[in-house]
Amino acid sequence: MHHLGLHYLAAAIIATQAAIAWNFVGCELLVWDRRDGSRLRRYPTFALLNNLDLVIRLPLLALLVGRWGVGVGIATLLSLAAAVLVRYLVVDRLVYRTRPVPPPTGRRAPRHLSGRARPTARERTLVPAAAAAGEEVTDAPG
């Protein structure tokens, strides 16, 4: 859009709006599990959070282009690279936050041979050599 005559900051704003809509669709279909609730309820929060990065990106873009003489394309890529990471982390935590899994109820852990309720971390990782090689392991001696 900038190469068609639009000011680079206006082009960044318009391109961001198109990218937000596209990213929302991609996130809904590919990144996060399908969630309960309406996409129409999630989109405003998603769009708001993604538009907040313009508050940082536009001044950074203007600084890179206007002050330091970086080309519009490179400056856009640099500002987007910083925004992508921040945006993902914020959206992941605020829009697609996971609900805590309730602890299991009603069943106790099986007693281990040593008498403890649960095996130690070392005991859980020990695998008989025969089992590791794919052979059958039995409790019967030799």
ABEGO torsion letter per residue (X at the ends): XAAAGBBAAAAAAAAAAAAAAAAAAAAAAAABBBBBEBAAAAAAAAAAAAAAAAAAAAAAAAAAAAAAGBBAAAAAAAAAAAAAAAAAAAAAAAAABBBBBBBBBGBBBBBBAAGBABBBAAAAABBBAAAAAGBBBBABBX
